[in-house]
Amino acid sequence: MGVGLKPYFLVALFVFGISSVMCANKIEAAGECGKTPIRSAAVSLSPCLGTAGNAKVKVPPGCCSKVGALLKASPRCLCAILLSPLAKQAGINPGIAIGIPKRCNIRNRQSGKKCGSK
């Protein structure tokens, strides 16, 4: 009697394993910026372009509000944007741009956060 159930158990285990892998891939596919494509998230930070390459330039209020909203929604997204090829093409200096939240006096920023470090 127990021998007849073994093939069904193996099939059920196989189906469960495949569905688990598929669900994990969908979760990871969301990316650092959640469901928002990184390109769209980067474009939303366009008010920060002049500030992202020069630490002496005053950060405009529009930039601060966009960065604050981004950090609140998806904290890891900012680093993903700063390390993306798109940022490099735009001439953004990640070392300067990562300081924008501090320059904006955003309270709930991650202190000492450096992009690319573990």
ZALUM-115364 format. One record per residue: residue number from 0; residue in three letters; x, y, z of N, C-alpha, C in turn. Coordinates in Angstrom, 1 decimal. Each point is the difference from the previous one (the first is absolute). Layout:
// ZALUM-115364
NUM	ALA	X	Y	Z	X	Y	Z	X	Y	Z $
...
// end
This chain:
// ZALUM-115364
0	MET	0.8	-1.2	0.0	-0.8	1.2	0.0	0.9	1.3	0.0 $
1	GLY	1.0	0.0	0.8	0.9	1.1	0.1	0.8	0.2	-1.3 $
2	VAL	0.3	-1.1	-0.7	0.8	0.1	-1.2	-0.7	0.7	-1.1 $
3	GLY	-1.3	-0.1	0.0	-0.8	0.7	-1.1	-0.1	1.5	0.2 $
4	LEU	0.2	0.5	1.2	0.0	1.5	0.2	1.3	0.6	-0.3 $
5	LYS	1.1	-0.7	0.0	1.3	0.6	-0.2	0.1	0.8	-1.3 $
6	PRO	-0.4	-0.5	-1.2	0.1	0.8	-1.2	-0.8	1.4	0.1 $
7	TYR	-1.2	-0.1	0.7	-0.8	1.2	0.1	0.8	1.0	0.9 $
8	PHE	0.6	-0.5	1.1	0.7	0.9	0.9	1.2	0.6	-0.7 $
9	LEU	0.7	-0.7	-0.8	1.1	0.6	-0.8	-0.4	1.0	-1.0 $
10	VAL	-1.1	-0.2	-0.6	-0.6	1.0	-1.0	-0.4	1.2	0.8 $
11	ALA	-0.6	-0.1	1.1	-0.5	1.1	0.8	1.2	0.8	0.5 $
12	LEU	1.1	-0.7	0.4	1.2	0.7	0.5	0.7	0.7	-1.1 $
13	PHE	0.0	-0.6	-1.2	0.6	0.7	-1.2	-0.8	1.3	-0.4 $
14	VAL	-1.3	-0.1	0.0	-0.8	1.1	-0.3	0.2	1.1	1.0 $
15	PHE	0.0	-0.3	1.3	0.2	1.0	1.0	1.4	0.6	-0.2 $
16	GLY	1.0	-0.7	-0.3	1.3	0.5	-0.1	0.1	1.0	-1.2 $
17	ILE	-0.6	-0.4	-1.1	0.0	0.9	-1.2	-0.8	1.3	0.3 $
18	SER	-1.1	-0.1	0.6	-0.8	1.2	0.3	0.7	0.9	1.0 $
19	SER	0.7	-0.6	1.0	0.8	0.8	0.9	1.1	0.8	-0.7 $
20	VAL	0.7	-0.6	-0.9	1.0	0.7	-0.8	-0.6	1.1	-0.8 $
21	MET	-1.1	-0.3	-0.7	-0.7	1.1	-0.8	-0.4	1.2	0.8 $
22	CYS	-0.5	-0.3	1.2	-0.4	1.1	0.9	1.2	0.8	0.5 $
23	ALA	1.1	-0.6	0.3	1.2	0.7	0.4	0.5	0.8	-1.1 $
24	ASN	0.0	-0.5	-1.2	0.5	0.8	-1.2	-0.9	1.3	-0.2 $
25	LYS	-1.3	-0.1	0.2	-0.9	1.1	-0.1	0.3	1.1	1.0 $
26	ILE	0.3	-0.5	1.3	0.3	1.0	1.0	1.3	0.7	-0.3 $
27	GLU	1.0	-0.7	-0.4	1.3	0.6	-0.3	-0.1	0.9	-1.3 $
28	ALA	-0.9	-0.3	-0.9	-0.1	0.7	-1.2	-0.5	1.4	0.3 $
29	ALA	-0.6	0.3	1.2	-0.5	1.3	0.3	1.2	1.0	0.1 $
30	GLY	1.2	-0.4	0.4	1.1	0.8	0.0	0.1	0.9	1.1 $
31	GLU	1.1	0.8	0.0	0.3	0.9	1.2	-1.0	1.2	0.1 $
32	CYS	-0.7	0.3	-1.1	-1.0	1.1	0.0	-1.4	-0.5	0.0 $
33	GLY	-0.2	-1.2	0.5	-1.3	-0.6	0.0	-0.5	-0.3	-1.3 $
34	LYS	-1.3	0.4	-0.3	-0.6	-0.3	-1.3	0.3	1.1	-1.0 $
35	THR	0.6	1.1	0.5	0.4	1.1	-0.9	1.3	-0.3	-0.7 $
36	PRO	0.0	0.1	-1.3	1.2	-0.2	-0.8	1.1	1.0	0.4 $
37	ILE	1.2	-0.5	0.1	1.1	0.9	0.5	0.1	1.3	-0.9 $
38	ARG	-0.3	-0.2	-1.2	0.1	1.2	-0.9	-1.0	1.1	0.4 $
39	SER	-1.2	-0.5	0.3	-1.1	1.0	0.4	0.4	0.6	1.3 $
40	ALA	0.5	-0.8	1.0	0.4	0.6	1.3	1.1	1.0	-0.2 $
41	ALA	1.0	-0.3	-0.9	1.1	0.9	-0.3	-0.6	1.3	-0.6 $
42	VAL	-0.9	-0.1	-0.9	-0.6	1.2	-0.7	-0.7	0.9	1.1 $
43	SER	-0.6	-0.6	1.0	-0.7	0.7	1.0	1.0	0.9	0.8 $
44	LEU	1.2	-0.3	0.0	1.0	0.7	0.7	0.7	1.1	-0.8 $
45	SER	-0.6	0.3	-1.2	0.6	1.0	-0.9	0.3	1.4	0.7 $
46	PRO	-0.8	0.4	1.0	0.3	1.3	0.6	1.3	0.0	0.8 $
47	CYS	0.6	-1.2	0.1	1.3	-0.1	0.8	1.2	0.0	-0.9 $
48	LEU	-0.2	0.0	-1.3	1.1	-0.1	-1.0	1.2	1.0	0.3 $
49	GLY	-0.4	1.3	0.2	1.1	1.0	0.2	0.7	-0.2	1.3 $
50	THR	-0.6	-0.6	1.0	0.5	-0.2	1.3	0.8	-1.3	0.1 $
51	ALA	-0.2	-1.0	-0.9	0.6	-1.3	0.1	1.4	0.0	-0.4 $
52	GLY	0.5	1.1	-0.6	1.4	0.0	-0.5	0.8	1.1	0.7 $
53	ASN	-0.6	0.8	0.9	0.7	1.1	0.7	-0.5	0.1	1.4 $
54	ALA	0.9	-0.3	1.0	-0.4	0.0	1.4	-0.3	1.5	0.5 $
55	LYS	0.5	1.0	-0.8	-0.1	1.3	0.5	-1.3	0.7	-0.5 $
56	VAL	-0.7	-0.6	-0.9	-1.3	0.5	-0.5	-1.1	-0.3	1.0 $
57	LYS	-0.8	1.1	0.3	-1.1	-0.2	0.9	-1.1	-1.0	-0.6 $
58	VAL	-0.5	-0.9	0.8	-0.9	-1.0	-0.5	-1.4	0.7	0.0 $
59	PRO	-0.6	-0.1	-1.2	-1.4	0.6	-0.2	-1.0	-0.7	0.8 $
60	PRO	-1.0	0.7	0.5	-1.1	-0.7	0.8	-0.7	-1.1	-0.7 $
61	GLY	-0.1	0.1	-1.3	-0.7	-1.0	-0.8	0.8	-1.3	0.0 $
62	CYS	1.3	0.1	0.0	0.9	-1.2	0.1	-0.1	-0.6	1.3 $
63	CYS	0.0	0.8	1.1	-0.1	-0.6	1.3	-1.3	-0.7	0.2 $
64	SER	-1.1	0.5	-0.5	-1.3	-0.7	0.2	0.0	-1.3	-0.8 $
65	LYS	0.6	0.0	-1.2	0.0	-1.2	-0.8	0.9	-1.1	0.7 $
66	VAL	1.2	0.4	0.5	0.9	-0.9	0.6	-0.7	-0.6	1.3 $
67	GLY	-0.6	0.9	0.8	-0.7	-0.4	1.2	-1.1	-1.0	-0.3 $
68	ALA	-0.8	0.2	-1.0	-1.1	-0.9	-0.4	0.6	-1.3	-0.4 $
69	LEU	1.1	0.0	-0.8	0.6	-1.2	-0.5	0.6	-0.8	1.2 $
70	LEU	0.7	0.6	0.9	0.5	-0.7	1.2	-1.0	-0.6	0.9 $
71	LYS	-1.2	0.7	0.0	-1.1	-0.5	0.9	-0.6	-1.3	-0.7 $
72	ALA	-0.2	0.1	-1.3	-0.6	-1.1	-0.7	0.9	-1.2	-0.2 $
73	SER	1.3	0.3	-0.4	0.9	-1.1	-0.3	1.4	0.5	0.3 $
74	PRO	0.5	-0.2	1.2	1.3	0.5	0.4	1.2	-0.4	-0.8 $
75	ARG	0.0	-1.2	-0.5	1.1	-0.5	-0.8	0.0	0.5	-1.5 $
76	CYS	-1.1	0.6	-0.4	-0.1	0.4	-1.4	1.0	1.1	-0.3 $
77	LEU	0.3	0.9	0.9	0.9	1.1	-0.3	1.3	-0.5	-0.4 $
78	CYS	0.6	-1.0	0.8	1.3	-0.5	-0.4	-0.1	-0.8	-1.3 $
79	ALA	-1.1	-0.6	-0.3	-0.2	-0.7	-1.3	0.1	1.0	-1.1 $
80	ILE	-0.6	1.1	0.2	0.0	1.0	-1.1	1.4	0.6	-0.1 $
81	LEU	0.6	0.3	1.1	1.4	0.6	-0.1	1.0	-0.9	-0.6 $
82	LEU	-0.2	-1.3	0.2	1.0	-0.9	-0.6	-0.4	-0.5	-1.4 $
83	SER	-1.1	0.5	-0.5	-0.5	-0.5	-1.3	0.8	0.7	-1.2 $
84	PRO	0.1	-0.7	-1.1	0.6	0.6	-1.2	-0.7	1.3	-0.4 $
85	LEU	-1.3	0.1	0.3	-0.7	1.3	-0.3	0.6	1.2	0.7 $
86	ALA	0.3	-0.2	1.3	0.6	1.1	0.8	1.4	0.3	-0.6 $
87	LYS	0.8	-1.0	-0.3	1.3	0.3	-0.6	-0.1	0.8	-1.3 $
88	GLN	-1.0	-0.3	-0.8	-0.2	0.7	-1.3	-0.4	1.4	0.3 $
89	ALA	-0.7	0.3	1.1	-0.5	1.3	0.3	1.1	0.8	0.7 $
90	GLY	1.1	-0.6	0.2	1.1	0.8	0.7	-0.1	0.1	1.5 $
91	ILE	-0.8	-0.8	0.6	-0.2	0.0	1.4	1.2	-0.6	0.8 $
92	ASN	0.5	0.7	1.0	1.1	-0.5	0.8	-0.7	-0.6	1.2 $
93	PRO	0.0	-1.4	0.1	-0.6	-0.7	1.1	0.4	0.5	1.4 $
94	GLY	1.3	0.3	0.1	0.6	0.4	1.3	-0.6	1.3	0.5 $
95	ILE	-0.4	0.9	-0.9	-0.6	1.3	0.3	-1.5	-0.2	0.1 $
96	ALA	-0.6	-0.8	-0.9	-1.4	-0.1	0.0	-0.6	-0.8	1.2 $
97	ILE	0.8	-0.9	0.6	-0.4	-0.7	1.2	-0.2	0.9	1.2 $
98	GLY	0.7	1.2	-0.1	-0.1	0.9	1.1	-1.3	0.9	-0.1 $
99	ILE	-0.7	-0.1	-1.0	-1.2	0.9	-0.2	-1.0	-0.2	1.2 $
100	PRO	-0.3	-1.2	0.4	-1.0	-0.1	1.2	0.5	0.8	1.2 $
101	LYS	1.3	0.0	0.3	0.6	0.7	1.1	-0.1	1.5	-0.2 $
102	ARG	0.3	0.4	-1.3	-0.1	1.4	-0.3	-1.4	0.6	0.0 $
103	CYS	-0.9	-0.9	-0.1	-1.5	0.4	0.0	-0.5	-0.1	1.5 $
104	ASN	0.8	-0.5	0.9	-0.4	-0.2	1.4	-1.2	-0.9	0.1 $
105	ILE	0.1	-1.1	-0.8	-1.1	-1.0	0.1	0.3	-0.8	1.2 $
106	ARG	-1.0	-0.1	0.9	0.2	-0.6	1.3	0.2	-1.5	0.0 $
107	ASN	-0.8	-0.7	-0.8	0.0	-1.5	0.1	0.9	-0.6	-1.1 $
108	ARG	1.1	0.7	-0.3	1.0	-0.6	-0.9	0.8	-1.0	0.7 $
109	GLN	0.6	-0.9	-0.7	0.9	-1.0	0.6	1.4	0.7	0.2 $
110	SER	0.4	0.1	1.3	1.2	0.7	0.3	1.2	-0.9	-0.4 $
111	GLY	1.0	0.7	-0.6	1.2	-0.7	-0.4	-0.1	-0.9	-1.2 $
112	LYS	-1.1	0.1	-0.7	-0.3	-0.9	-1.1	0.9	0.4	-1.2 $
113	LYS	0.7	-1.1	-0.5	0.8	0.2	-1.2	-0.5	-1.0	-1.0 $
114	CYS	-0.2	0.5	-1.2	-0.4	-0.9	-1.1	1.1	-1.0	-0.4 $
115	GLY	-0.4	-1.2	-0.2	0.9	-1.0	-0.5	0.7	-0.8	1.1 $
116	SER	-0.1	0.5	1.3	0.6	-0.7	1.1	-0.9	-1.0	0.6 $
117	LYS	0.5	-1.0	0.6	-0.9	-1.1	0.6	-0.3	0.3	1.4 $
// end
